[in-house]
Amino acid sequence: MTGIPLGDLGAEFGPEATPFDAIGGEEAVRDLVDAFYDYMDADPVASTIRAMHVDLSVSRNKLFWFLCGWLGGPPHYVERFGHPRLRQRHAAFSIDPEARGAWMTCMQSAMDDRQINGVLRQFLDARFEHLASFMINR
Ligand code: HEM
């Protein structure tokens, strides 16, 4: 579920073999995650999902660790916590279509900020949409 079937994407991304490389490695993933939670913290559209989070510094690390592996980079999350089982880990939170929309709005803004465009953006749009929809539990 959380692995990315790369298929022919290696060719589409050019010489880079994984989305992790295409985005720019760990530093770029960290920047994306920071921008994402900055939006969640500040954008009124995200106030309901912001309230579900306690310590954003914990969230920042966890999402960073997760995304590195999910994009085909180092498996930091799995090394620390085992299989992500993300739907199960989100079961305690009330995630309806509106919450999913707020999460995606923050991620879209963060990707705009980081100027993630082209094939990589299309790929990430689709993958984030898919996973965020999978989290809906209400
Ligand atoms: C659809 C709307 C979503 C909402 C409302 C939501 C909300 C939350 C909340 C409240 C937490 C617990 C606080 C924390 O540990 O940071 C959490 C954890 C987490 N979320 Fe989400 N999330 C959503 C979607 C996603 C998506 C799409 C991803 C991945 C791309 C994701 C990745 C994670 C990860 C990796 C954790 C840490 C899990 C753990 O180890 O406990 N979330 N999320």
Boltz pocket constraint, residues with backbone or C-beta under 6 A from the ligand:
constraints:
  - pocket:
      binder: B
      contacts: [[A, 49], [A, 52], [A, 53], [A, 54], [A, 55], [A, 58], [A, 59], [A, 60], [A, 62], [A, 63], [A, 66], [A, 81], [A, 84], [A, 86], [A, 89], [A, 90], [A, 93], [A, 94], [A, 95], [A, 99], [A, 100], [A, 103], [A, 128], [A, 131], [A, 132], [A, 133], [A, 135], [A, 136]]
      max_distance: 6.0
